[in-house]
Each structure stands twice: as C-alpha cells, then as structure tokens.
Amino acid sequence: MKLLMKIYFTLALGLGLLGAADFLMPDQAFKPYAKVNDKMQIETGVKIAEHIYLYADKLQLELVDAKGLSIQNIQKPATTKHSGDNVYLKSPNFIITLKKDDSLEEVKDVALKISYQGCSEEGLCYGPRSKVFHLKIDMAKLLANNVKNVKKSIEKKSKSQTDSIADTIKSSSFLVVLATFLGFGLLLSLTPCVLPMIPIISGVIISQGEGLTTRKAFALSLVYVLAMAVAYTIAGVLAGLFGSNLQAALQTPWVVYSFAGVFVALAFSMFGFYELKLPDALVTKVSSTSNKSGFIGVAIMGFLSALIVGPCVAAPLAGALVYIGQTGDALLGGAALFSMSIGMGIPLILVGVSAGKFMPKPGAWMTMVNEIFGALMLGVAVWMLEKVLPSSVTVLMFAMLGIGFSVHFGAFDKEGHSFKRGVFLIVFIYSLALFVSFLAGEPSISRPLGFLKAQPTYSAVSSVPKKLKFIKVTSLDELNAVLQKNKGKKIMLDFAADWCTACKELEEVTFADSRVREKLSGFVLVRADVTANGAKEKALSKAYGVFGPPVIIFFDKNLKPKKSKTVVGFIEPDDFLAHLNDL
C-alpha cells in the first residue's frame, strides 16, 4: 500500500495532476503513535499536519490477538461537523483503559492496531491506512488500577442525595453554593410544610388595618422572612454542630398548645372581638415617631413560625446539616441555609405585598377579608394541634371549621355573588367529606373519601395488607434487636414523628397507595418513632445521621444501610415505586 501511494503521488506530481498545491505525502500528513502511561492505560492517537482532518467513523482502535485482555473504556475527544461528516480537525488523543479477563503473567506484550483515513482541506483525500504498535502491560499495576476504579465507582454510587448536596457545598464556590440553595428554597416553598406560612403572613399584613401602603407591606413581609431565615440558620447550624434538632425540641405538647393559642387569639382579634396591640407605654418607649412595635411583632412571629410551624426536613436542608457536621464550617453551611430560607421566603414576600396592595377599603369587604383570615388562622391552629392530637380529632375540627365558615360566608346565599358562592360551596363540600371520613372511622385530610375506592378482588393481591404494619422502635437497642432477628431479609426503616407533617403525608398518600403496599409486602417494615425527642431517640437518630423526620433507610443483607437509596422528605408514590424497583 505504501509503495502504491508513493507511486501515485510521484506520477501525480510528474504529470501535474496535483496542480500547484503542495500536497503532503501520507507519512507527512498522518503520524500515529501509542504509549503506555503509569496507570497501564494506552494513550494513542494520530498527529495530523496543518490543513489535514480525520474521519471520526474511520478511526478504529483494536487489540490484536490479546487473549485475557480487552478494552474496557475509551476516552474520545469531541468531533466537529465538516461537510456533513464528523471529523477531527485537530490531532485526536485517545486514552484506552484495559480490563484483565483471565489470570495472566506479570508482563504481557499487547498489539494495538489503529486504523484511520483523512483528507486535505485543499481537496485531496488519502486512502485508508493502519499501523500496529507493540506495547508491554504490567498486569500487577493494571489489576491494582482496576481495583481503584471499582472502589471509586462504588463510592460514587453509594452516595445519597444528601451526601451529594453536601459535596456540592464542599466543591463549589461560595456564590454557586448560595445560588444553588436559593433555588432549593424556591422549590421547598411549594411543599405543604410551608403552606401554613401563607395565612400567617397574610393575616399579619391585613391586621395592620387602615393606612397600610404597599411599601410598608413589603417592609413587613421582608422583616418576617428575614426573621424566619435567621431562625432556620441558627437552628440549622446548632443541629449540624451538635446533632440536636431545635425544631423537634419545640414540638413538645405545651409549646404546640401555646402557639396554637396565639393563633386562636389572632383569629378572634380579626373577628373584631378585641384589638391586639402592645401597651401604649411600651410602644412609646420603643419608638416615638413610628410604629416600630409592629415590625418587632412581625419579626417575633417570623422567628417562632420558622421553628414551630416551619418546614420538614428535606434533602437540601439535610445536606447542609451533613456538611456542617462533617467539616464544622458553620459559616458556609449557615450561609447556605440562610440563602435557602430566603428562597423559601420569596413567595411569602409576594403574598404579603399582594395582601397590602389589594387590601380593600374599609367597609363590608374589609370585614369579610378579616373574617376569612381569622378562619385561616383558626385553620393554622388546628393544623398545629394535629401534631399532638389524634388525627380523628383534628379532622373533625377541620370539618366543623370548614362547614361553619362556608355557611357563614354565604355558600348557600342565593343573593350573593356567584363566584364567592362557588368558592365557599367547594369548601363546604370538602369539609363535608372530612366529616364523612370521620364518621367512617377513616379520617384523612388529603384524601377524605379514599376509603370509598373500590378494592381489587382478584386473588393476586389478596395478600396485600390494607394498611402497612410497622414494628415500632424508640431506641438503638430495640432497633438492633429487630435487625438481628430479621438478618438476611429486606428491611425498610422509617424515621417518623407525630408532629412531622411530611410523615403524615407519607402515611396518607405514599404508604396508602395499593401498588406501594404490594411492593413493600416483601419487606420487614420498622418505624423509628422519634416523637418524644428524648435522649434515646436522639441517640437513635444520631446513629444513622438523621437530623429530623421523615427519612427512609434501606438495609442490605449484612444489615448495612444502602446510603444511595436513602430517602429524605416526602416522596410521591410513583417516584417511590421507581425507587423500590432499583433496590
């Protein structure tokens, strides 16, 4: 082939077939190479001259008669489109990772064949060419390198979403971390755990009464969100450094009852029974020129709301806490939490400004708006009591509240506005459904009529339980005993608490799904109840790196947690099914 090409180029030049262009001989245009690096990888490629390019699909790399060795992976450079073909315009370099298939001697000779074809940009195309390189591979080094790669792959796969987020904080710049967690916060603002904040901030703005401007509404909303962010940051940093959950500590019954009482008091204030305000003497001391006491009250409400009404633990929050706990870097971890809190608060600021901007003028409408937010405040109070009261009681309270106020606001008033009647009629129907679920003994906030759903009658699902049954544990010793008893079986551990909103959502939505129940029928289900948040519950949570419920952990046959399969926060049934299929 080389001889024929030389004859062709000699004749072409002699006869003037190549014109005036100074075309290169093939050996000048293409210079293939190959060598072995320290990791026993083959670095190979073709050095191409200027104005020469290679066809990507014509470049082939293969081992010749290499028994016991094979190509595991090839790192390839990017290609470029040229006249409709994928080509290399610059000298391509390839890194070949080898795989040892059988037991081989310490050093082995390997023949690598590289085939290629290219053209000159002046229009001359060269024929296909190839070259074989003989290389020596140290099998001991290759084996050691393969083991390292496998370990890295396992470590990468074994990381949970929480650990991945913690690594993001470690490896990213300060501004990237802040921007990332701001985005996480915006996403978390859409979760049910943040929804109770909306009537709180709206009620606070509306309660300011006459003379409220859009500017002041924005200022009050900003103060509320900043106080909320400060609370999250402080609680998060303390949780990361000391492994204690301040939010969980504030879910004790007396705290919940007290804060629910505050919302009841706010509600009756909006109903017009009295006016809530600081004593005049105290207001005068705080400020003689402006109503700064209003801002102080809003800040206090924002701070306490974050800790008591605040969101459940989610992957971003847990990731930040893991980072703080591992590195002790409270500054960066706290900044990430603060940025996340601001992201969560942006929709609340918009709600607060809207409440101030579209606030109706004094009159019948103003009275109705105050009463609506009073009802919402009572709803928040009942929602808080759900943390410490049986679900049947709180469902009944929600039903009574909804039925009473929908009738009061004109759900059946024929002379009322049709839109208003429609809205409150929907509230009435939903509240009536809640009451029916209470009477049926199947109380549920999210799916009150779910018990009416027809159950499959075919025998294939006869073994599927109507409700998942968990083995309840409250200490590490109890959990270890259950794990040892069921060693070798599929085990799922669910960290939950009565005061955890997302835990109830998991129970009523995800765990109530018949497909999920069928899939989990082959698992041993264990529930770590951390409601009391005492010393033994804290020790149990700390042993598994749990900063707060809900967290779902799966174990392998050797009773080791599958970190990559850990679920933090609420997860939809379809997503959970996909997660279970990957186990």
N, C-alpha and C positions, 0 to 999 in steps of 0.2 A: 504493500500500500504506500509506504513512504517513497519507494522508488518510483511508483507510478505518479505520485503527486509531484515529485521533483521533475520528472519528465514533462508533466503537464505544464508546470509553471515555466520551465525552460523554453518549451515550444511557444507558450503564450507570449512570453516576453520577446522571443526572437521574431515571432510573426506580428508582433504589435497588437495581439488580441486584448491585452490588458490596458491598452491606451497609455495615457501619460501618467495615470495614477501609479503611485509607488506602493504596490501591494506587498504584504509580508508573506514569507513562507510560513507554512503551518507551525513549524517548530518555533518560529519567532512570535507568532500570534498567540499561541497557547503553550503554557508551561505548567503542566500538572505537578503536584507534589503531595507527599504524605509523610507523617511522622507520628511517633507515639509520645504522649505527654506523661507527666508524673502520675496521673490518675489512671493510667493504662487506657486512655481514650485515644482514638486515632483522629488527628487533625489533618484534614485533606482538603483539596480544592484545586482550582485552576487559575493561575495568574494570567490575565489576558492583557494584551497590548492596548494602546490607545486606539479608540475608534473601532474596537472589536467587542462583540457581545456573544453570549452563550444562550442557547435554548434551554429553559429550565426542564422541560419534559424529556430532553435528550440526555441530560446529565444523570447517569446511573452509578450507584456505588454498591459493590457486592463483594462478599468474601468468596475466594476461590478454594474449594476443597478444604474447608476449615471444619473438620469434624470436632464436635464438642464445643464449638464456639458459634455464636450467632450475633446478629446486630439487634440490640435492644432498643436503641433510640438514635435518631439523627437530628441534630440541631441544624436547621437550614436558615440561610439569610433570606430576606424579603426579595421578591421579584418585582419587575417593572413591566408594564404593558408597552409593547413596541410592535406596531403594525398588526395588532390583533393577537400577538403571541406573548406569553410570559417569558421574559428573558432576564439575564443578569448583565447589567451594563458595567458593573464593577467586578473585580476579581472575587468570586464567592469562596467563602471558607466554611467547611462543614466539620462538626465535631461528632464522631461516632462513638457511642457507648456500647461496649461489648457485654455479652452475657455468657457466663460459663455454664454450659449444659451438663457436661459429664465430668468425671474426675480426670484431670489432665496433669501432665508433668508440670514442673515449676516454670519452665520457659517453653514457649511454643512459637514456631515460625508461622506467620499468617500472611497470606497473599491477598492483597486488596486490589480489585480491578475497578478503575474509574473510566467510564465511557462518556464522551461529550461530543457536541457538534455546535459550531457557531458560524457567524458571518462577519463581514466587514461592513461598516456603515456606508462605504463607497459602493456597495452593491455586490461584492464577491462573497459567495457562500462556500465554505470549506466542507469537505466530506466528513463523515463520522470518523472519530478517532478514539483510541483507548490506550491505556497503559496499566501495567501490573506492577505493584510495589510489594516487596517482601519485607515484612516487619517482624520484630520479636516482641512477644507479650509475656510479661511476668505474671503467671497465674496467681501467685500468692497475693500480689498487690491488687490484681483485678478482683479477687474474691473479697478482700478487705474493703475495697471501694464500693462493691455491690452491697455489702452489709450496711455500710454507712448510708447509702442512698435509700435502702429499705427502711432503716430507722427514721431517717428524715421524713420519708413518706408517711410512715405510721404516726409520727408525732404531729405532722401536719393534719392528717385525717382525724386524729383523736381530739383535736381542739374543739371545744364547744363554741357556740355563737358568742357566749360571754367572754371566753378567753380570746377569741378573735378580736372583739371590740377592745379588750384590754391591750392587746398587741398593737392595735391601731393607735392608741394613745402613746405607747412607747416609741413607735417607729415614725410617727407623723410629726410635722412641725406644729408649733403652738397654734397658729392661725387655722391650720387644717383641722386640728382637733376641735377648736371652738366652732368652726363652720359645720363639721360633721355632727356634733352634739346638738347644735341649733336645729339641724334637720331632724335628728331623732326626737327632739322636743316637739316639733310641729306634728310629727306623726303620732306621738303619745297624746297630744291634745285631742285626738279624735277617738280615744279609748273611753269606755264607760266610766272608768275611775275618775276622770276629770270632769265629767258632765255635771256633778253636783256643784262645781265651782261657778257654773254659769248663772244659776238663780242667785247665788250669794253675791257676786259682783254686781249683777243687775239690781238686786234689791238694795244693795248699799248705795248705788248711784241714785236710784229712784227715791230713796228715803231722804235725800238731801233737800227735796221739796222745791219751792219756787226759787227763781234766781240762779238755777244751775245752768251754766254755759257749757258748750262743747269743750272749751279749753279746760274748764275745771273737771269735767267728766273724764277727759283724757288724763289729767294730772292724778285724779283719784284712782283711776284704773292702773296707771303706771306705778303708783305707790303700792297698791295691792299686789301687783305682780312682782315688784322688786322685793317686797317683804316675803312673799311666797318663795322667791328664788333664794333669798338669804336663808330661809328656814331649811329648804332642801339641801343647800350646800353645807350648812352646819351639820345637819343630821347625817348627810352622806359621808362627810369627812370623818365624823366620830364613828360611824358604822365601819368605815374602811380601816381606820386605825385601831379600833378596839374590838371590832367584831360584834358590837351591840347595836340593835335596831331601835333607835329612839322612837320611830313611828310606832313600832309594835308596843313599846312601853306605854305609849299614850292611848292604847286601845283598851285599857282596863275599864271595867263597867262604870266606876264612878266618874271617870273622865268623860266617857261617852254620854252618860246621863246628863252631866253638867253642860256639855257643849250642845246637846240636843235641846236642853232647857233654854240656852241662849237663843237658838233659832226660833223656838216657840215664842219667846219674849219679843223677838224682832217681828215675828208674824203678827202678833196681836197689836204691836205698835203700828204696823201698816194697816191693820183693820180699823184704826182710829180710836182704840180704847185708851191710849195714852201716848205720850211722846217721849222717846228715849233720847236722852242727851246728858252730857256731863253737867255737874253742878255749875251754876254761873260763876261762883267764886273760883273754881278750878279753871274754868275757861279763861277768866280774866288773868289768872297767873300764867297760863300757857301763852296767851297772846292777847294784846290789847288792840291790835289792828286788823287781824284776820282770823278766820275760823280754822286755826291750825289743829284744834282738837279733832276736827273731822278727819284730817289726814292721819292723825295719830290712831284714831279708832279704826280707820281703814287698814293701816299698817298692821295693827294688832290682829285684826280679822284675817288678813292675808297670811300672816305668820302662823297663826293657830290652824287655819284651814289647811295649810300645806302639811302640817304634822298629823292632824286628826282626820280631816276629810280627804287628804291627799291621795295620790295615785298608788296603785300597787307596784310591786317590784317588776320591772321589765328588763329585757336583755341589756339595753344601753346603760341603765342605772346599775345593774349588777356588774357589768363590765368595768364601769368607772370605780365601783367599790373594790373589785378584784385588783385593779391596778393600784389603788391607794394601799390596799392591804399588803400587796407584794413588794411595792417599792418604797412605801412610806412617803411618797411625794404628794403631800396633801395640797400643795399649791396648784399643780397641773390638774390633778384629779378634781379638786374643788372648782377650778375654772371650768372644767368640762361639765360638771354638774350644774354650775350657775348658768352656763350657756344653754344647756338642755332645759332648764327651768324657764329661761326667757322664751325659748321656742314654744314651750307649753303655754306660756302666758300671753303670747301674741294674739291668739283668738279671743282671750278674755279681755284684752285691751280693746279690741274691735267691738266686742259685745258691750263693754262699759261705755265706750264713746257713742255707740248707737243708742243706748238707753238714754244718754244725755241729750243727744241730737234730736231724737224723735219723741222726746218726752212731751206728752200732751199738756195743753193749757189747763189751769185749774177748772174744775167742773166735774160733771158726771164721769167723763172719760178718765180723769185723774183718779177718781175714787175707785173705778173699776180696775185700773192698772195697779194701784196699790193693793187692792184685794187679791188680784191674780198673783202678784209677787209674794203676798202674805201666804197664799196657798202653797206656792212653790217652796217657801221657807219651811212650812209645816212638812212638806214632802221631804226636804233635806233632813229634817229632824227624825222622821220615820225611817229614812234610809240609814241614818246613823244608828238608830236603835236596832236595826237589823243585825248589827254586829254582836249584840248582846242578848237579843230576844229570840225566841223560836221563830222560824220562818212563817209558820201559820199565823202567828200574832201580827207580824208586820204586814203580811199580805192582807189580812183583814183590815188593818189600819189604813193601808193604801186604798183598799176598795171603798171604805167608808168615806175617806177624804175625797176621792175622785167622784163618787156618786153625789155626795153632799154639795160639793162646789160646782159641779157641772150643772146640777139643777138650779143652784143659786145664780149662776151666771147666764141662765136662760137657754139651756139645751132644749127645753120644751115650750119656750116662749114664742108663740106664733107671730107676735107683732115685732119680734126682734129682728136684727139684721141676719140675713140668710147665711152669710159666711161665718158670723160668730156662732150662730146656732149649730152649724155643721161641725165646727171645731169642738165645741163642748159636747155635742152629741157623740163624737168619736171618743172623747174622754169618758163619757158615761158608759158607752158600750165596753170599752177596755176595763173600766172599773167593775162593771157588772161581771165580766169574765173572771176577774180576780176573785170576786165574791163566790162565783160558782166553783172555782178551783179550791177555795177554802172549804166550802160545803162538801166537796167531793173527797176531801182529805188528801188532795194532791196540790198543795199551794205552790205556785210558781209565778215569779214576776215576769220573766222573759217569755214563757210560753204557757199562759194560764189555762188554755184549753188543750194542751198537749196530751192529756190523759184520754181524750176522746178519739185520738188517732187509732185507726184500726190496726190491730196487731196481726202479723203474718200467721197463717195457720198451718203452713207446710212443716213437715217433720224435721226439715233440715235445720231449722232454727229453734226447735223445741228446747234445746239445751242452753239457749241464750238467756241469761238472767234478766228479769225485768228491771233490776237496779243492781249496779255493781256493788259488791260486798268487799270492803277493805278490812284488813287486820290493823287495828289501831295501836300505835305505839307512841309513847311520850318521852322515852329516854333512849340513850345509846345502847344500854344493856338489853332493853326489850327488843330493839331493832336487831342487834347482833344475834339474839336467840332465834328470832324469826328467820333471819338469813341463813343461819347454820342449819336450821330444820329443813329448809327448802333449797339447799345447795344442789346445783345441777339443773334447777328449773328456771323458767323465765320469770323474772321478778321486776315489778314496777313499784317504785317508791314515790309517793305523792306527798309533798310538804304542803300543809293546808292549815287554816285557822278560821275560826268562826267570824272574826272581824275582817277577813280578807274578801273584798268584793269580787275580785277576779276568780277566787277559789269557788265562790258560789256560781259564777258564770260558767266555769268549767264543769261543775256538777250538773247544772241545769241544761246546758247546751251540748257540750262535747261528750261528757260521760253518759248523757241520756240518749245519745244517738245509737240506734239499734246496730248499725254497722260497727261502731266503735266497741259496743258491748260484746258483739260477736267476736271481734278481733282480740279483745282482751280476755276472752273466756279461757284462753290457754295460759294466762299469766297468774302468778301469785301477786295479789294487789295488797300493798302495805301503805298505810297512811300515817305519816308523822304529824300528829296534832300538836302544833306549837301555839295554840290559843293562849295558854297561861303565860307563856314567855318567861318561865321561871328558870332557875339555874340548870335543871336537867334538859329543858327544851333548848336553851341557848347552847349547851354543850353538844346536843344532837345536831343543831343547825351548823355549828362551827365545824364539826367533824366532816361535813360534806360541803363546806364553803357556801352555805345558803345564808343570804342576808335578809331574806324575807320571802314569804309565800306569794304566789304559787310557784313551785319548782317540781318538775317531774324528772326522776332519775331512773335509768335502766341499768341492770347488772348483767355481767357475763356469767358463764358457768362457774367461774372461780370467785364469784362474789365481788368482783371489782367493777366500779361504776364505769359505764361507757360515756366518757366525757363528751364525745362528739354528738351523742344522742340526748343530752340533757335539754329539757325544755324549760324556759324561764318565762313566766307570764301566761296569759290566756292564749289558747291556740284553737282555731276553728276545727270542726270535725273533719272536713276534707283534708286539711293540712296535717292533722294528727294521724289520719289513716295512712297518708303517704309516708309520714314519719315512721309509723309502725311497720310498714312494708319494707323499709330499708334496714330493719333490725336483723 
